[in-house]
Amino acid sequence: MTEQQNYLTPGNTPANLPNATGVLVLGILSILLAFCYGFFGVVCGIIGLVLSNKDRRLYQATPELYSPASYGTLTAGRTCSIIGLIIGSLFLLIIIFYMIFFGAFIMEGLRQSSF
């Protein structure tokens, strides 16, 4: 595709942002996978945020080349990624606290029973 074909002409319709659908999928997955020990939700959320920031800069540089609907999809995906990142982080912290607390409790019980 040449540079001239990238410009919007009266007969052409605006293009979709390249990663808008991918960001939405990653955002939804980050919410769903946040409850799988939190790790997978955090990873999907971070990847979704990085891709959404890239496309937001692209849209803000030349908004006339891209459709507003794809920007709306990008915004929804970014929101889902943030929510999934927060839920996944909290769930991960709860699991780490759980492991530390009950690990110390079990170790103390083992130490007392060995005497």
Number of C-alpha atoms within 10 A of each C-alpha: 5 6 6 8 9 12 13 14 11 6 6 11 12 18 15 18 21 16 19 24 17 17 30 22 16 26 30 24 21 32 24 16 23 27 18 13 18 25 18 22 30 28 20 24 33 20 16 32 22 14 19 27 14 13 19 19 11 15 19 10 10 10 14 14 19 19 15 16 14 19 20 12 19 29 17 19 27 27 20 24 32 20 20 31 28 19 22 28 22 17 20 21 14 14 14 12 12 12 12 12 11 11 12 12 12 12 11 11 11 11 10 9 8 6 5
